[in-house]
Every structure is written in structure tokens, then in C-alpha cells.
Amino acid sequence: MFVGVMLSLLVHGVLLVLQFDVAGLGLPDGIFSKTERRGIEPSIVLKLEPLPPPSAAQNAVALPKPVVVPKATENSSTTTVALRPAEPATVALRPAEPDAALQEAAALQAKELELARQEAQRLEAVRQDAARLAAAMQLAAQLEAAAAQARQSELARQAALQQEQANQEAQRLEVTRQDAARMEAAKQLAAQREAERQAAAQLEAAAAQARQTELTRQAALQQEQANQEAQRLEAVRQDAARVEAARLLLAQRETERQAAVQQEAARAEAARQLAAQREAERQAVVQREAAASQARQSELARQAALQQEQARQEAQRLEAARQDAARAEAARQLAAQREAESQAAAQREAAAAQARQNELMRQAAQQQEQARQEAQRVEAARQDAARAEAARALAAQREGERQAAAQREAAAAQARQSELARQAALQQEQARLEAQRIEAARQDAARAQAARQLAAQRAEPVREPPAEPPAPVEKARRPTLIGRPDRDARLAVYAEIWSQSVQQNADFELLNAAKSGPYTDPIVTVTLRIDGSLDSIAFKRSSGTAAIDAAIRQVITSLAPFKRIPRELALDYDVVEVTRLWTFDSGLRLIKTGR
């Protein structure tokens, strides 16, 4: 554009110099007259007339008469000077002509010839100046044509540049739209995963309820076993009393000893059979419990397989989405190719843009207005994309929280599986202890039978030494319960029952309202007395938020006093410490943690 302007200025400067005869530029001054500058045809007439003869016509000499005739052609500023000989003049010869007249005629003729030569030289100079002027005008026309061509090329380049900018803007808008679509898909996926997480949480709540029911059933079963054990001990005690009465009556009723011994043997056999029957029933209960544990493990395996199937389906869905994206990319490349072809056609069309220059200027103004509107629209799209990005970041944060909850849930599932294995081992240990106890009772019965037989042989009562009072049991101080591998199974059962009670009865809304910012799941140690009253609350790891710690203290204090520590634990312990990891994402959960 700048080059075209400079060329135009140069051409107009040359024309002005030629028009106004500016000196000092290497051009002749005064080439044209004022009339020629106004475009008027010149009219130059040059006539040379001979002098009249001094004497008679006989001595006259015919001399040539130069005549200048201007000849102008149409549409041309060049003046053509034609020299034609004058008509011959008859010179009469006189016999006696003075020398002065001849000399004067010769001088006049020479002067005229000199004037004709000078005029011819001036006209030649005029012709050359006209030729130079024509060359200068032709050069100016060429420069003007070159400037017009440069302007046309500049217009074509600007049109191509605007087209390229429009294409780039369209591609950027397409990328923005695709990013917004991906963000929308990510948001929908996050919503779907959130729904799945809530469904999993509901399933977990149902499983927790089922576990609570199972714990209640196990507690009832343990209570039933304790009642049966008490009945069995009462039966043993009554048997011992009957043995003692038989021993006291043995001296008085020697004749009835044999019958009493047989009856006692029959009762011992019945007791043994009853013990064997109870052992068989207990083993059946253990087998049923093992079968239930196997069923729970199968259910866990089925859930793991279901999760793997869901992961596989998710991978297939992601692969389908990737293929759709590839097809969309191929379509975009095809559209870009077609756009390139259309650009080539537009470039070819730009070759004829000179005739539509005014239209192009109007279109350029319109395109600028459209570009301004497009910039406003792009700014709106950018703000929408920013909001979508914020939504995506929020969805990603929630997805991270959900994954963390899923990891905690997986850890809890692993802990529950370990707890089931520990309970199975505990039940096997209890079965072994029960078998040892029954074997000891059988051996005691055999020793009692041998003693009775020995007393019958000696036929005199044998006074047994008084039984020594049981040695006092020294109470352990502050046993700590913080993990699955607790050595005392009774303490583990009590701590689990206490945790379930807190989870079911705590005010979750109070804890949820205290979550005003980022926090860490706290680890809390609660110390309980024998009567179930609260001894102390200590935080092994704080949540990092004073409101959450205060809410936890308020929840524990509001639930106190708790259930009394069982009597068999009260004989060995005076206080019990329970340490749990508190989590409250979608519901309160107390999880056992390592030391």
C-alpha cells in the first residue's frame, strides 16, 4: 500500500513538472507556449521572399524560396515542419551588372539559408523534446499501471489475510466448542460417578445395617451360649451335690452303694452324652458360621467381579468416545481441506477484485463490524469456557474426594474382611477352648468316679480339705484398643458394639455443619469407665479445624453414659480405651486404625 502511494506521488510530480516547467530537473525550459500548455494546436508560418531585382528582368536570376508549412496531426502535440522549394524565379542576365548588387543578393541568400538552418535545428530540438516528453508520459503511464497493479495485489493480499484470519477464528471457535463439549461430557461423567458413589454409599449403609444385625445376632447367640453354659455349670453343681449326698449316705447304706454307683454312672454317661450332643450342636453352629463367612467372602468376590465388569464397560465407553473423537477430527480435516479449496477459489476470484474495489471496501467495513461482533461473541464464549473450566475443576475435586472415599471404603472393606477372618479364628479358638473345657470336665468326672469307688472300697467317708478361696485377680490398667489385631477378643467385641452405637445415634447434622473448609479425618481416643461413663477424650490426630474437633467432643459427651462394660471384662479391667478414625463424608463412620 505504501509503495503504491509513493509511485502515485512520483507520477503526479513528473506531470506537474512537465506542466509548469519547473527548472533544475533536467527538462528543457519553455518547450511549449501557453497555448500548447492549454492543448491548442500550434500555427507557425515562415515565409522568405526574395528582394526585387534592381534592373530589368533579363538579368534576373531564379533563387529558391524556402517555405515552412506547419503540419499538425490529430491528437498529437508534435509539430512537423516541411520545407518545400519555392517556385523557380527567372533571373534575367544583364550584360553589365554592378558587383554591389550581386554581393548584396548573395549575402541576403546566405542569411536566409542560415535562418532556415537555425529554424530546422530549433524544430529538431522541439521534436526531440516532444519525444522525451512522450517517453516521460509513457513512463508515467507505466508507473501508474504498476501502482494500480500493486494496489490490486495489496487488496488481494488483504482479502486473503482476512480470509485466513476468518478461517483461524473459525478453527479456534471450533476448538473452543469442542473443549466446552468435552467439559460438558466430563461434568456429566462426574455426575454419573457421583450417582454411582451415592448408590455405593447406600449399598454400604445397607451392608452396615446387615452387619449390625449380624453383630446383634452374634451377641444374642453368645448370650444364649452363656445361658447354656450357666445351665450346664448348674447341672454340674447339682451333680456334685448329688455325689456329695451319696458319699455321705455311703457309710449308712452300704447295701445300696452298688445301686447308687450304677445310677451315678448312668447319670455321668447321660451328662457325657449331653455334653457330646452340645459339642455337636456347637460344631454345627461353627460350621454354619463358617459357611456364612464363606458366603460373605463369595459376595465380596462377586462385588469385586462386578466392579471389574463396570471398569471394563467404562473402558469400552471411553474407547467408543475416542473413536467418535477420531471421526470428528477426520471430519474437521475434511472441512479444513474444503475450506482450503474455497480459499484457493477466493484467491482466484481476487484476481478480478479491481473491478469490485468499492464493493470490497464496503465488505471490508462490514467484515470489521462482524469481526467486532465476533470478538464480543468469542469473549462471551471464553467466559462460558472459563465457567465450564471452573465447573470441571469442581467436578475433578469432587471426583478426587469420591476416589478418596472409595479408597477409604476399600480399606474399610478390607478391614471388614480381616475382621471376618479374625472372628472366624476367634470362633475356632473358642471352640478349641470349649473342647478343652469339656475334656477337663470329663476328666474331673472320671476322677470323681474313681474317688467314689475308692471311698466305697474303704467303707468310710473321706473328708475333703476345704477349698481354697480363689486368688484375687489383678486388674490390668488401661488396655488400648486401636486396631484389628487385639489380643483380647472380648474387648474387641465391646469396642465394635460401642462404635456401632456411636455411628447410629450421633448427630450427623452437627458434624456436617462444622465442615466449613478443608480438614483431615481425626483419630480420637475415648476412655470409658466400668459403668459406661466417660473418663476422657483425646485427639491423637486433630482434624485441623477447631469447629470439627468441638463438634466431635459435643457428640461424644451427648451420648454418654454408654453401655456398661460386661462383667467378665470388669473382673480384668477398670477402664477401656477405644481409638477410632472418624470419617463423615456421606455419613458418620468409625474405622479401626493401626497404632
Number of C-alpha atoms within 10 A of each C-alpha: 12 11 13 20 13 11 19 18 12 15 20 13 13 16 15 12 14 20 12 12 16 15 12 8 10 7 15 17 13 11 16 20 11 10 10 12 14 10 13 11 18 16 10 12 10 13 11 16 11 16 10 8 14 11 13 11 13 12 16 17 15 13 16 17 20 20 18 20 17 15 15 15 10 8 8 11 18 20 20 17 20 13 15 12 12 15 11 11 13 13 15 15 14 14 8 7 12 9 8 9 13 12 11 12 16 12 12 14 18 12 12 17 16 12 13 18 12 12 15 16 12 12 16 15 14 18 17 13 17 18 13 14 17 15 12 16 16 12 14 20 13 13 17 19 15 16 21 17 14 18 18 21 17 16 20 22 14 14 19 17 12 16 15 14 13 15 16 12 16 12 14 13 17 13 12 17 15 14 15 21 14 14 20 16 13 16 20 14 14 20 15 12 16 16 12 12 18 14 12 14 17 13 12 14 13 12 12 14 14 12 14 17 12 12 16 13 12 13 14 12 13 12 12 12 13 12 12 13 12 12 12 16 12 12 13 16 12 12 17 14 12 13 18 13 11 18 23 15 15 22 17 12 13 14 10 13 20 14 11 18 19 11 12 18 15 12 13 18 13 12 18 16 12 13 18 14 12 14 16 12 12 16 14 12 14 17 13 12 16 19 12 12 17 14 12 14 15 12 12 15 12 12 12 12 12 12 12 12 12 12 12 12 12 12 12 12 12 12 12 12 12 12 12 12 13 12 12 13 12 12 12 14 12 12 12 14 12 12 13 14 12 12 16 13 11 15 17 12 11 20 13 12 18 17 10 11 13 11 12 18 12 12 13 15 12 12 16 13 12 12 17 12 12 16 13 12 13 18 12 12 16 16 12 14 20 13 13 19 17 13 16 22 14 14 20 15 13 16 18 12 13 18 14 12 18 15 12 14 16 12 13 17 14 13 17 16 16 14 16 17 16 16 18 16 13 15 17 16 12 13 16 12 12 14 16 12 12 16 13 12 15 16 12 12 20 14 12 14 17 12 14 22 15 13 16 19 9 11 14 15 14 14 8 6 6 6 6 6 6 6 6 7 8 9 13 11 11 14 16 17 25 22 16 16 13 14 9 12 15 13 21 20 14 18 21 19 16 15 18 18 15 19 16 14 12 17 18 17 10 14 22 16 11 16 15 10 7 8 13 13 15 20 21 23 20 19 20 24 20 20 15 17 18 18 13 12 18 13 14 13 13 16 18 14 16 12 15 23 18 12 19 22 16 15 18 17 15 12 15 13 14 18 15 14 21 14 10 9 17 16 14 13 19 17 23 23 19 23 26 22 18 19 18 15 14 13 14 19 19 20 21 22 15 11 8
